[in-house]
Amino acid sequence: MPGTRPLIAVASLLALGLRSAPADSAEAAVDPFASQVRPILQAKCLSCHAGDEAEGGLDLSKYHDGAAALAAPEDWERVLQRVNLVEMPPEGSPGLTDVERVALVGWIQAHRKPEDDCARLAGDATQGFYPGHVLSRRLSRDEYNNTIRDLVGLDLRPADDFPADGSGGEGFDNVGDTLYVSTVQVEHYLTAAKKVLDAALPSDGGRDAFATGGLTTPTDSPVAKESRPLLSPVAKESRPLPANPILIAQPGGSLPPREAARQVVAQFARRAFRRPVSAEEVERLLTMFDRGYQRGDGFVPAVKLALQAVLISPHFLFLVEQTPETEGVYRLSHYELAARLAYFIWASMPDEQLLALARDQRLYDASVLKAQVQRMLADPKAHGLAASFAVQWLGIGPLGETVRPDAVRFPEFDAELAALMRAEAVGLFETVLREDRSLLELVDCDYAILNDRLAAHYGLPPLAGSELRKTPLEDRRRGGVLGLGAVLTTTSYPLRTSPVLRGKWILEELFGATVPPPPPDAGTLPEDDRNTAGLSLREQLEAHRKRPECAACHQRMDPLGFGLECFDAVGRWRHHWAGEPIDASGQLPSGQSFSGPVELKQVLLARKDEFVRHLSRKMLGYALGRGLSQFDDCIVDDTMEALQASDYRSSALIETIVLSYPFQHRYAKP
């Protein structure tokens, strides 16, 4: 178990008698690397991994002693991963004996994470290595849309017209280093503020959007856009909003206009800024009300001027975490922690319960935080985490935009189907979150999130209605991310499937492996999958990977991709192509064989801890809004221990991250 860290490997190492160095080598007596690891590298690794042209850019020849090796932990993490996957040494090369494998893996694990790494997060001597300095970043487009929805009670999605966000850190768009603010962005904020308030507060004070009894979420969209909560048996709650959640006071009787405006502005600013607002802040905002009211605009138009000032304030547009006067690691305030928690799980603002707990200074209590995590994951707004995380983790955002199947070959693929496929993927992740199911169901499960059109497209039993819902499957070939239409289409070419792209996707997105780009002279395969020169696409691929410069990567990728060949380029099941039966068999470098997605998923589940560990790293990076380093490995270890103890329940991952030191602390540079 990862929780035991290097202890098992070290015990095996000692049991095999590998702790003793040769008596005639003073260097080896104090350096196990020189005596035990370096000879293995020379015999089994350096033929490929030496010099400037080392395979994959991994030069192991430069490490002659333990001191040099320990200065490059990233290289040894790569070695450990490849050896554990039985991918190194590659097929056709002399393999590692059991004794060699134990020696190599044991040395890496014994040195990969000092036991005090967690403590070093806050150590005075190591602050320079701690990447906890997260910029007070602006809201991403999804976060802005969700926050406007919860602030004014209308799902207007104004940020859909904003410039696209970049990505950074662990590959997500909530990283402060990439969320720049340009002149164009400011112009969009000004326009959006006016449009939002015009829709939320018509000049007559009414609420046209609530004429039918109030906005409810989830909304009733035939496409069930991935930006909205999943319409399924586990997410049918409706939450009617008050007829006017903004205009909480109006002048009349003993309440003068300015005092009514003060109440409206103070309440709106408190919610928008996600913290208490001072009397001075409210007074400054009321100068905009005064200007409009004195020129005869009327109460509602004048109030809207003050509220527009709120919506273009940095305190609304940015997740502001105050910087203390002295440099160092410090704990977030209760209100800052409430905001970080809300934007992690909901991708939106804190609600009144979270703000009340922050006001009462109760969010440092672990039991209170755990209860909030459970409550928030059960709320339909947890769709925010599913939509933002799953789409970026799976890499399916470009589907239907920059990634599209050929319109002539696949005329049934259109914008609605692309949106449904993305919503299906989000719905799977949301179901695992909201039902607190095992994360392993992301690899294999007996259900899918479908509606009438998706079921018909996949050739499944017919469903009635456009509402997406959790639907039992008759067999296991489609359940999980490998059977998602969005994944299968994104990892195909416009005219054909791609075992290479699909295998690469499995390695990188499910296991965090690094697959280098092809060499310049690697050659190309045909854009279509029709039989060429008497060779099928599979036969052409098999010939391609016999080339020495291509073999190392293709031996890893292609067999995995072959296991998904029964799915066509738009995710439909097929038994034949061009009159020939589909060959969905694959053999891994380890010699393990399988055929089809059902057996492939079992192969992947045999490596479940590697999958869950990578998913934990991705989720931690998303939660922190920054890239991870070796100092975060101890948090990933903690998540693994919690997950293994809870049958991999999703809540264990979220809880462990929320309770972790880096989630609740920040490194400040005044």
C-alpha positions as CSV (number, residue, x, y, z in Angstrom):
1,M,0.0,0.0,0.0
2,P,1.3,3.5,-0.7
3,G,0.6,4.4,2.9
4,T,3.5,2.2,4.0
5,R,5.7,4.3,1.7
6,P,9.1,2.6,1.2
7,L,8.9,0.1,4.0
8,I,7.8,-2.9,2.0
9,A,10.3,-2.4,-0.7
10,V,13.1,-1.9,1.8
11,A,12.1,-5.0,3.7
12,S,12.3,-7.0,0.5
13,L,15.6,-5.5,-0.3
14,L,17.0,-6.5,3.0
15,A,15.5,-10.0,2.8
16,L,17.4,-10.6,-0.4
17,G,20.7,-9.7,1.2
18,L,21.2,-6.6,-0.9
19,R,22.2,-4.3,2.1
20,S,25.8,-5.3,2.2
21,A,28.3,-3.5,-0.1
22,P,31.5,-5.2,-1.4
23,A,34.1,-5.2,1.3
24,D,36.8,-3.8,-1.0
25,S,34.9,-0.7,-2.0
26,A,35.0,2.2,0.5
27,E,32.7,4.2,-1.7
28,A,30.2,1.4,-2.2
29,A,30.2,0.8,1.6
30,V,28.5,4.1,2.2
31,D,26.7,4.5,-1.2
32,P,24.1,1.8,-2.0
33,F,23.5,3.5,-5.3
34,A,27.1,3.0,-6.5
35,S,27.2,-0.6,-5.4
36,Q,23.7,-1.8,-6.2
37,V,21.9,0.5,-8.6
38,R,24.7,1.8,-10.9
39,P,25.7,-1.7,-12.1
40,I,22.0,-2.4,-13.0
41,L,21.8,0.8,-15.0
42,Q,25.0,-0.1,-16.8
43,A,23.8,-3.6,-17.7
44,K,20.2,-2.9,-18.5
45,C,19.5,0.8,-19.1
46,L,22.4,2.8,-20.5
47,S,22.3,1.3,-24.0
48,C,19.2,3.5,-24.5
49,H,19.4,6.1,-21.8
50,A,22.9,7.7,-22.1
51,G,24.2,10.9,-23.6
52,D,22.5,13.8,-25.5
53,E,20.4,11.5,-27.6
54,A,19.1,9.4,-24.7
55,E,15.7,7.7,-25.3
56,G,12.9,10.0,-24.1
57,G,15.5,12.6,-23.0
58,L,16.3,10.5,-19.9
59,D,20.1,10.4,-19.5
60,L,21.0,8.0,-16.6
61,S,24.7,7.8,-17.5
62,K,25.4,11.0,-15.6
63,Y,24.5,9.5,-12.2
64,H,27.6,7.9,-10.8
65,D,26.8,8.1,-7.1
66,G,23.8,8.6,-4.8
67,A,24.4,12.3,-4.2
68,A,24.1,13.1,-7.9
69,A,21.1,10.8,-8.3
70,L,19.3,12.3,-5.3
71,A,19.6,15.8,-6.9
72,A,17.3,14.7,-9.7
73,P,14.2,13.1,-8.1
74,E,12.1,13.7,-11.2
75,D,14.2,11.3,-13.3
76,W,13.9,8.6,-10.7
77,E,10.1,9.0,-10.5
78,R,10.1,8.4,-14.3
79,V,12.2,5.3,-13.9
80,L,10.0,4.0,-11.1
81,Q,6.9,4.5,-13.1
82,R,8.2,2.7,-16.2
83,V,9.7,-0.2,-14.2
84,N,6.5,-0.7,-12.2
85,L,4.5,-0.7,-15.5
86,V,6.9,-3.4,-16.8
87,E,7.7,-1.0,-19.7
88,M,11.4,-0.6,-18.9
89,P,13.6,-2.3,-20.1
90,P,11.5,-2.5,-23.3
91,E,10.4,-5.7,-25.0
92,G,13.3,-7.3,-26.8
93,S,15.9,-6.0,-24.4
94,P,17.4,-8.0,-21.5
95,G,14.8,-7.7,-18.7
96,L,15.4,-7.1,-15.0
97,T,15.8,-10.1,-12.8
98,D,13.7,-10.1,-9.6
99,V,16.8,-9.3,-7.6
100,E,17.6,-6.3,-9.8
101,R,14.0,-5.1,-9.8
102,V,13.9,-5.1,-6.0
103,A,17.2,-3.4,-5.7
104,L,16.3,-0.6,-8.2
105,V,12.8,0.0,-7.0
106,G,13.8,-0.3,-3.3
107,W,16.5,2.3,-3.7
108,I,14.1,4.8,-5.5
109,Q,11.3,4.3,-3.0
110,A,13.6,4.5,0.0
111,H,14.9,7.9,-1.2
112,R,11.9,9.4,-3.1
113,K,10.2,11.1,-0.2
114,P,11.9,12.0,3.1
115,E,9.6,11.3,6.0
116,D,9.6,15.0,6.9
117,D,8.3,16.3,3.6
118,C,4.9,17.3,5.1
119,A,6.6,19.3,7.8
120,R,8.9,21.0,5.3
121,L,5.8,22.6,3.7
122,A,6.0,25.2,6.5
123,G,9.6,25.0,7.5
124,D,11.4,28.4,7.5
125,A,14.3,27.0,5.6
126,T,12.3,25.6,2.8
127,Q,9.7,28.3,2.1
128,G,11.5,29.1,-1.1
129,F,10.8,25.6,-2.4
130,Y,7.1,25.7,-1.4
131,P,4.9,26.7,-4.3
132,G,2.1,27.8,-2.1
133,H,2.2,31.3,-3.3
134,V,-1.0,31.5,-5.3
135,L,-1.9,34.8,-6.9
136,S,-5.2,36.4,-5.9
137,R,-6.6,35.4,-9.2
138,R,-9.6,36.4,-11.2
139,L,-12.6,34.2,-11.6
140,S,-12.5,31.8,-14.6
141,R,-15.3,32.0,-17.1
142,D,-17.2,29.0,-15.5
143,E,-16.7,30.5,-12.1
144,Y,-18.0,33.9,-13.2
145,N,-21.1,32.3,-14.8
146,N,-21.9,30.2,-11.7
147,T,-21.3,33.1,-9.3
148,I,-23.6,35.4,-11.3
149,R,-26.2,32.6,-11.3
150,D,-26.1,32.3,-7.5
151,L,-25.8,36.0,-6.9
152,V,-28.7,37.3,-8.9
153,G,-30.8,34.1,-9.4
154,L,-30.6,33.9,-13.2
155,D,-28.6,31.5,-15.3
156,L,-27.5,34.1,-17.8
157,R,-24.0,32.8,-18.6
158,P,-22.5,36.2,-19.7
159,A,-18.9,34.9,-19.5
160,D,-19.6,32.7,-22.5
161,D,-18.8,35.8,-24.6
162,F,-15.5,36.4,-22.7
163,P,-12.1,35.5,-24.1
164,A,-11.1,31.9,-23.5
165,D,-9.1,31.1,-20.3
166,G,-5.7,29.6,-20.5
167,S,-4.6,26.6,-18.5
168,G,-1.6,26.0,-16.2
169,G,-0.6,24.1,-13.1
170,E,-1.9,20.6,-13.5
171,G,-3.7,21.5,-16.7
172,F,-6.7,23.5,-15.4
173,D,-8.0,27.0,-16.1
174,N,-8.2,28.1,-12.4
175,V,-4.4,28.9,-12.1
176,G,-3.7,32.5,-11.1
177,D,-0.5,32.6,-13.3
178,T,-2.6,32.2,-16.4
179,L,-5.8,34.2,-15.6
180,Y,-4.6,37.5,-17.0
181,V,-6.8,40.7,-17.1
182,S,-6.6,42.6,-20.4
183,T,-8.3,45.7,-21.7
184,V,-10.7,43.5,-23.6
185,Q,-11.5,41.6,-20.5
186,V,-12.4,44.8,-18.6
187,E,-14.7,45.9,-21.4
188,H,-16.5,42.5,-21.2
189,Y,-16.9,42.9,-17.4
190,L,-18.5,46.4,-17.9
191,T,-20.9,45.1,-20.5
192,A,-21.7,42.0,-18.5
193,A,-22.4,44.0,-15.3
194,K,-25.0,46.1,-17.1
195,K,-26.7,43.2,-18.9
196,V,-26.9,41.1,-15.7
197,L,-28.5,43.9,-13.7
198,D,-30.9,44.9,-16.5
199,A,-32.1,41.3,-16.6
200,A,-32.2,40.9,-12.8
201,L,-33.7,44.3,-12.0
202,P,-35.9,45.6,-14.8
203,S,-36.5,49.3,-14.3
204,D,-40.1,48.7,-13.1
205,G,-38.7,46.6,-10.3
206,G,-40.3,43.4,-11.6
207,R,-38.7,40.1,-12.3
208,D,-39.8,38.9,-15.8
209,A,-37.7,35.8,-15.4
210,F,-39.7,34.7,-12.4
211,A,-43.1,35.2,-14.0
212,T,-43.8,31.4,-13.9
213,G,-43.0,31.0,-10.3
214,G,-39.3,31.4,-9.9
215,L,-36.1,30.2,-11.5
216,T,-35.2,26.6,-10.5
217,T,-32.0,24.7,-10.9
218,P,-31.5,22.3,-12.5
219,T,-32.9,23.9,-15.5
220,D,-34.9,22.1,-18.1
221,S,-32.7,22.0,-21.2
222,P,-33.1,19.4,-23.9
223,V,-29.4,19.4,-24.4
224,A,-28.7,19.5,-20.6
225,K,-25.6,21.7,-21.3
226,E,-22.6,20.6,-19.4
227,S,-22.6,23.9,-17.6
228,R,-25.8,22.9,-15.9
229,P,-26.6,20.3,-13.3
230,L,-27.2,16.7,-14.4
231,L,-30.9,15.9,-14.9
232,S,-30.9,12.4,-13.3
233,P,-32.6,10.6,-10.4
234,V,-29.9,11.8,-8.1
235,A,-30.1,15.4,-9.1
236,K,-33.7,16.3,-9.5
237,E,-33.9,18.8,-6.5
238,S,-35.4,22.1,-7.5
239,R,-34.6,25.2,-5.4
240,P,-37.1,28.0,-6.1
241,L,-35.5,31.3,-5.6
242,P,-37.3,34.3,-4.0
243,A,-39.2,36.5,-6.4
244,N,-36.6,39.3,-5.8
245,P,-33.4,38.2,-4.0
246,I,-31.6,41.5,-4.8
247,L,-34.3,44.1,-4.0
248,I,-34.6,43.3,-0.3
249,A,-35.8,46.8,0.5
250,Q,-37.7,49.6,-1.2
251,P,-38.5,53.1,-0.1
252,G,-41.8,53.8,1.5
253,G,-43.4,54.8,4.7
254,S,-40.7,55.4,7.2
255,L,-37.9,54.1,5.0
256,P,-36.3,56.8,2.9
257,P,-34.8,56.0,-0.5
258,R,-31.1,56.2,0.5
259,E,-31.6,53.9,3.5
260,A,-33.4,51.4,1.4
261,A,-30.5,51.6,-1.1
262,R,-28.0,51.1,1.7
263,Q,-29.7,47.9,2.7
264,V,-29.8,46.6,-0.9
265,V,-26.2,47.5,-1.6
266,A,-24.8,46.3,1.7
267,Q,-26.4,42.9,1.3
268,F,-25.5,42.5,-2.4
269,A,-21.8,43.6,-1.8
270,R,-21.5,41.2,1.2
271,R,-22.5,38.3,-0.9
272,A,-20.6,39.4,-4.0
273,F,-17.4,40.1,-2.1
274,R,-17.8,36.9,-0.1
275,R,-17.0,38.6,3.2
276,P,-18.4,41.4,5.5
277,V,-18.3,44.9,4.0
278,S,-17.4,48.0,6.0
279,A,-19.6,51.0,6.3
280,E,-17.0,53.0,4.4
281,E,-17.2,50.5,1.5
282,V,-21.0,50.8,1.3
283,E,-20.8,54.5,1.5
284,R,-18.5,54.7,-1.5
285,L,-20.8,52.5,-3.5
286,L,-23.8,54.6,-2.5
287,T,-22.2,57.6,-4.2
288,M,-23.2,56.0,-7.5
289,F,-26.8,55.7,-6.2
290,D,-26.7,59.4,-5.2
291,R,-25.6,60.4,-8.6
292,G,-28.4,58.6,-10.4
293,Y,-31.1,59.4,-7.9
294,Q,-30.3,63.1,-7.8
295,R,-30.6,63.4,-11.6
296,G,-34.0,61.8,-11.4
297,D,-33.3,58.2,-12.6
298,G,-35.6,56.7,-10.1
299,F,-34.9,54.2,-7.2
300,V,-34.2,51.0,-9.2
301,P,-32.1,52.5,-11.9
302,A,-30.1,54.4,-9.3
303,V,-29.5,51.3,-7.2
304,K,-28.4,49.4,-10.3
305,L,-25.6,52.0,-10.8
306,A,-24.3,51.1,-7.3
307,L,-24.6,47.4,-8.0
308,Q,-22.8,47.7,-11.3
309,A,-19.9,49.1,-9.3
310,V,-20.0,46.0,-7.2
311,L,-19.8,43.7,-10.2
312,I,-16.8,45.5,-11.7
313,S,-14.9,45.6,-8.3
314,P,-11.7,43.6,-7.9
315,H,-13.3,42.2,-4.7
316,F,-15.9,40.5,-6.9
317,L,-13.9,39.6,-9.9
318,F,-10.9,38.2,-8.0
319,L,-10.6,35.6,-5.3
320,V,-8.8,38.0,-3.0
321,E,-6.6,36.4,-0.3
322,Q,-5.1,39.2,1.9
323,T,-1.3,39.3,2.2
324,P,0.1,39.8,5.7
325,E,2.9,42.2,6.5
326,T,5.5,39.6,7.0
327,E,6.7,36.9,4.6
328,G,5.9,33.3,5.4
329,V,3.3,30.6,5.4
330,Y,0.1,31.6,7.1
331,R,-3.4,30.1,7.5
332,L,-6.3,31.5,5.4
333,S,-8.9,33.5,7.2
334,H,-12.3,31.8,7.8
335,Y,-13.8,33.8,5.0
336,E,-11.0,33.1,2.6
337,L,-11.2,29.4,3.5
338,A,-15.0,29.5,2.8
339,A,-14.4,31.0,-0.6
340,R,-11.6,28.5,-1.5
341,L,-13.9,25.6,-0.4
342,A,-16.9,26.9,-2.4
343,Y,-14.9,27.5,-5.6
344,F,-13.3,24.1,-5.3
345,I,-16.6,22.1,-4.8
346,W,-19.1,24.4,-6.5
347,A,-17.0,26.6,-8.8
348,S,-19.1,29.3,-7.3
349,M,-19.6,31.6,-4.3
350,P,-20.1,30.5,-0.7
351,D,-23.7,30.2,0.4
352,E,-25.2,31.7,3.5
353,Q,-24.4,28.6,5.6
354,L,-20.7,28.8,4.7
355,L,-20.6,32.5,5.3
356,A,-22.2,32.1,8.7
357,L,-19.7,29.5,9.7
358,A,-16.9,31.9,8.6
359,R,-18.5,34.6,10.7
360,D,-18.6,32.4,13.7
361,Q,-15.0,31.3,13.1
362,R,-15.8,27.6,13.0
363,L,-14.2,26.5,9.7
364,Y,-10.9,25.5,11.3
365,D,-12.8,22.7,13.0
366,A,-12.1,19.5,11.0
367,S,-15.5,18.0,11.9
368,V,-17.2,21.1,10.7
369,L,-15.3,21.1,7.4
370,K,-16.1,17.4,6.9
371,A,-19.8,18.0,7.4
372,Q,-19.6,20.9,4.9
373,V,-17.9,18.8,2.3
374,Q,-20.6,16.2,2.6
375,R,-23.4,18.8,2.4
376,M,-21.8,20.5,-0.6
377,L,-21.1,17.4,-2.6
378,A,-24.8,16.4,-2.1
379,D,-25.9,19.8,-3.4
380,P,-26.8,20.2,-7.2
381,K,-24.1,22.9,-7.3
382,A,-21.5,20.2,-7.0
383,H,-22.1,20.0,-10.8
384,G,-19.7,22.9,-10.9
385,L,-16.8,20.7,-9.8
386,A,-17.9,17.9,-12.2
387,A,-18.2,20.2,-15.2
388,S,-15.0,22.1,-14.7
389,F,-12.8,19.3,-13.6
390,A,-14.0,16.4,-15.8
391,V,-14.0,18.3,-19.1
392,Q,-10.5,19.5,-18.5
393,W,-9.1,16.3,-17.1
394,L,-10.6,14.2,-19.9
395,G,-9.5,16.7,-22.5
396,I,-12.9,16.8,-24.2
397,G,-13.4,20.6,-24.2
398,P,-12.5,21.0,-28.0
399,L,-15.1,18.4,-29.1
400,G,-17.5,20.0,-31.6
401,E,-15.3,23.1,-31.9
402,T,-11.7,22.4,-33.0
403,V,-12.3,18.6,-32.9
404,R,-15.0,17.4,-35.3
405,P,-15.5,14.2,-37.3
406,D,-15.7,14.5,-41.1
407,A,-19.2,15.9,-41.9
408,V,-19.6,13.7,-45.0
409,R,-18.5,10.4,-43.4
410,F,-20.4,11.2,-40.1
411,P,-23.3,13.4,-41.0
412,E,-25.2,12.5,-37.8
413,F,-22.6,14.4,-35.7
414,D,-23.7,17.9,-34.9
415,A,-23.4,20.6,-32.2
416,E,-26.2,19.1,-30.1
417,L,-24.6,15.6,-30.1
418,A,-21.3,17.1,-29.2
419,A,-22.9,18.9,-26.2
420,L,-24.7,15.7,-25.2
421,M,-21.5,13.8,-25.3
422,R,-19.8,16.3,-23.0
423,A,-22.8,16.3,-20.7
424,E,-22.6,12.5,-20.6
425,A,-19.0,12.7,-19.4
426,V,-19.8,15.3,-16.8
427,G,-22.8,13.4,-15.7
428,L,-20.7,10.3,-15.0
429,F,-18.3,12.2,-12.9
430,E,-21.1,14.0,-11.1
431,T,-22.9,10.8,-10.3
432,V,-19.7,9.4,-8.7
433,L,-19.4,12.6,-6.7
434,R,-23.0,13.1,-5.6
435,E,-23.7,9.5,-4.8
436,D,-20.3,9.1,-3.1
437,R,-19.5,6.1,-5.3
438,S,-16.1,4.5,-5.9
439,L,-13.7,6.4,-8.1
440,L,-13.0,3.0,-9.8
441,E,-16.4,3.3,-11.4
442,L,-14.8,6.0,-13.6
443,V,-12.9,3.1,-15.2
444,D,-15.7,0.5,-15.2
445,C,-19.3,0.6,-14.2
446,D,-22.7,-0.9,-15.2
447,Y,-24.5,2.3,-16.0
448,A,-24.2,5.4,-18.3
449,I,-25.7,8.8,-18.4
450,L,-28.0,8.8,-21.4
451,N,-31.1,10.3,-23.1
452,D,-33.1,9.3,-26.1
453,R,-30.6,10.6,-28.7
454,L,-27.5,9.3,-27.0
455,A,-29.0,5.8,-26.6
456,A,-30.1,5.7,-30.2
457,H,-26.6,6.9,-31.4
458,Y,-24.9,4.2,-29.4
459,G,-27.3,1.5,-30.5
460,L,-28.6,0.9,-27.0
461,P,-32.2,0.1,-26.0
462,P,-34.4,3.1,-26.7
463,L,-35.1,5.7,-24.0
464,A,-38.0,8.2,-23.9
465,G,-37.3,11.8,-23.4
466,S,-34.4,14.3,-23.8
467,E,-33.6,14.4,-20.1
468,L,-30.2,12.8,-19.3
469,R,-30.5,10.2,-16.6
470,K,-28.5,7.4,-15.0
471,T,-29.3,4.3,-17.1
472,P,-28.4,0.6,-16.4
473,L,-26.3,-1.1,-19.1
474,E,-26.9,-4.7,-20.2
475,D,-23.1,-5.4,-20.4
476,R,-19.9,-3.8,-19.2
477,R,-18.3,-2.7,-22.6
478,R,-19.5,1.0,-22.4
479,G,-19.6,1.9,-18.7
480,G,-16.8,4.2,-17.6
481,V,-14.7,6.8,-19.3
482,L,-13.4,4.5,-22.0
483,G,-16.9,4.1,-23.4
484,L,-17.7,7.8,-23.5
485,G,-18.6,9.2,-26.9
486,A,-16.7,12.4,-26.1
487,V,-13.5,10.6,-25.3
488,L,-13.8,8.2,-28.2
489,T,-14.5,11.0,-30.7
490,T,-11.8,13.3,-29.4
491,T,-9.2,10.6,-29.7
492,S,-10.1,9.8,-33.3
493,Y,-9.2,11.5,-36.6
494,P,-11.9,13.1,-38.7
495,L,-12.1,10.0,-41.0
496,R,-11.1,7.1,-38.7
497,T,-10.3,5.8,-35.3
498,S,-6.8,6.1,-33.9
499,P,-5.4,3.4,-31.7
500,V,-2.3,5.6,-31.2
501,L,-4.3,8.6,-29.9
502,R,-6.5,6.4,-27.8
503,G,-3.6,4.5,-26.3
504,K,-1.7,7.7,-25.6
505,W,-4.8,9.2,-23.9
506,I,-5.1,6.2,-21.6
507,L,-1.4,6.5,-20.6
508,E,-1.4,10.2,-20.1
509,E,-4.9,11.0,-18.8
510,L,-5.6,7.9,-16.7
511,F,-2.1,7.1,-15.4
512,G,-0.1,10.3,-15.8
513,A,2.5,8.7,-18.0
514,T,4.7,10.9,-20.2
515,V,4.6,10.1,-23.9
516,P,7.2,12.0,-25.9
517,P,6.3,13.5,-29.3
518,P,7.2,11.4,-32.4
519,P,10.6,12.0,-33.9
520,P,10.7,14.2,-37.0
521,D,11.3,11.2,-39.3
522,A,8.6,9.0,-37.8
523,G,6.5,9.1,-40.9
524,T,2.7,9.3,-41.2
525,L,-0.2,7.0,-41.5
526,P,-3.1,7.5,-43.9
527,E,-5.9,9.9,-42.8
528,D,-8.5,7.3,-43.8
529,D,-8.8,3.7,-42.5
530,R,-9.4,2.1,-45.9
531,N,-7.2,-0.8,-46.9
532,T,-4.0,0.6,-48.3
533,A,-1.5,-1.4,-50.4
534,G,-3.1,-4.6,-49.2
535,L,-2.6,-3.7,-45.5
536,S,-5.3,-2.9,-43.0
537,L,-4.7,0.1,-40.6
538,R,-3.8,-2.3,-37.8
539,E,-1.2,-4.0,-40.1
540,Q,0.2,-0.7,-41.1
541,L,0.5,0.3,-37.4
542,E,2.2,-3.0,-36.5
543,A,4.7,-2.4,-39.3
544,H,5.2,1.2,-38.2
545,R,6.1,0.2,-34.6
546,K,8.8,-2.2,-35.8
547,R,10.9,0.8,-36.6
548,P,13.5,1.2,-33.8
549,E,12.8,4.9,-33.4
550,C,9.1,4.3,-33.0
551,A,8.9,1.0,-31.2
552,A,9.4,2.2,-27.6
553,C,6.3,4.4,-27.5
554,H,4.1,2.5,-29.9
555,Q,4.6,-0.8,-27.9
556,R,3.1,1.1,-25.0
557,M,0.3,2.9,-26.8
558,D,-1.0,0.8,-29.6
559,P,-2.1,-2.3,-27.7
560,L,-4.2,-0.2,-25.4
561,G,-5.8,1.6,-28.3
562,F,-6.5,-1.6,-30.2
563,G,-8.7,-2.7,-27.2
564,L,-11.1,0.2,-28.2
565,E,-11.3,-0.6,-31.9
566,C,-14.8,-1.9,-31.5
567,F,-15.9,1.8,-31.0
568,D,-15.9,3.8,-34.2
569,A,-14.7,7.4,-34.7
570,V,-18.0,8.8,-33.1
571,G,-18.2,6.3,-30.3
572,R,-20.7,3.8,-31.9
573,W,-20.2,0.0,-31.4
574,R,-19.1,-2.0,-34.4
575,H,-18.3,-5.6,-35.1
576,H,-16.9,-5.3,-38.6
577,W,-15.2,-2.7,-40.8
578,A,-14.9,-3.0,-44.6
579,G,-16.3,-6.5,-44.4
580,E,-13.7,-7.8,-42.0
581,P,-14.3,-8.5,-38.3
582,I,-12.7,-6.0,-35.9
583,D,-9.6,-7.2,-34.1
584,A,-9.7,-5.6,-30.7
585,S,-6.9,-7.7,-29.1
586,G,-3.8,-6.3,-27.7
587,Q,-0.6,-7.5,-26.0
588,L,1.3,-5.2,-23.5
589,P,5.1,-5.0,-23.2
590,S,4.7,-7.2,-20.1
591,G,3.3,-10.0,-22.3
592,Q,-0.2,-9.6,-20.9
593,S,-3.0,-10.1,-23.5
594,F,-6.6,-9.0,-23.7
595,S,-9.3,-8.4,-26.2
596,G,-12.0,-5.7,-26.3
597,P,-12.9,-3.0,-23.8
598,V,-14.3,-5.3,-21.1
599,E,-11.0,-7.1,-20.8
600,L,-9.0,-3.9,-21.3
601,K,-10.8,-2.3,-18.3
602,Q,-9.9,-5.2,-16.1
603,V,-6.2,-4.8,-17.2
604,L,-6.4,-1.1,-16.1
605,L,-8.2,-1.9,-12.9
606,A,-5.3,-4.2,-12.0
607,R,-3.3,-0.9,-11.8
608,K,-6.1,0.8,-9.9
609,D,-3.8,2.5,-7.4
610,E,-1.8,4.1,-10.1
611,F,-5.0,5.4,-11.7
612,V,-6.4,6.7,-8.4
613,R,-3.0,8.3,-7.4
614,H,-2.9,10.2,-10.7
615,L,-6.5,11.3,-10.3
616,S,-5.7,12.4,-6.8
617,R,-2.8,14.5,-8.1
618,K,-5.0,16.1,-10.7
619,M,-7.7,16.9,-8.1
620,L,-5.2,18.3,-5.7
621,G,-3.8,20.6,-8.4
622,Y,-7.3,21.7,-9.3
623,A,-8.2,22.4,-5.7
624,L,-5.0,24.4,-5.1
625,G,-5.0,26.2,-8.4
626,R,-1.3,25.7,-9.0
627,G,1.2,23.1,-10.1
628,L,2.4,20.4,-7.7
629,S,5.9,19.6,-6.5
630,Q,7.6,16.9,-4.5
631,F,6.4,18.6,-1.3
632,D,2.8,17.8,-2.3
633,D,3.5,14.1,-2.6
634,C,2.7,13.5,1.1
635,I,-0.8,14.9,0.5
636,V,-1.3,12.5,-2.4
637,D,-0.1,9.7,-0.1
638,D,-2.7,10.8,2.5
639,T,-5.4,10.7,-0.1
640,M,-4.4,7.2,-1.1
641,E,-4.5,6.0,2.4
642,A,-8.0,7.5,2.9
643,L,-9.3,6.1,-0.4
644,Q,-8.0,2.6,0.2
645,A,-9.6,2.7,3.7
646,S,-12.9,3.7,2.2
647,D,-13.2,1.5,-0.8
648,Y,-12.1,4.4,-3.0
649,R,-15.2,6.6,-2.2
650,S,-15.0,9.9,-3.9
651,S,-15.7,11.9,-0.7
652,A,-12.5,10.6,0.9
653,L,-10.5,12.3,-1.8
654,I,-12.3,15.6,-1.5
655,E,-12.3,15.5,2.4
656,T,-8.5,14.8,2.5
657,I,-7.7,17.6,0.2
658,V,-9.9,20.1,2.1
659,L,-8.3,19.1,5.4
660,S,-4.8,19.2,4.0
661,Y,-2.2,21.8,5.1
662,P,-1.7,23.4,1.7
663,F,-5.4,23.8,1.1
664,Q,-5.8,25.8,4.3
665,H,-2.5,27.7,4.1
666,R,-0.8,30.1,1.8
667,Y,2.8,31.3,1.3
668,A,2.8,35.1,1.3
669,K,5.3,37.5,-0.2
670,P,4.4,41.0,1.0
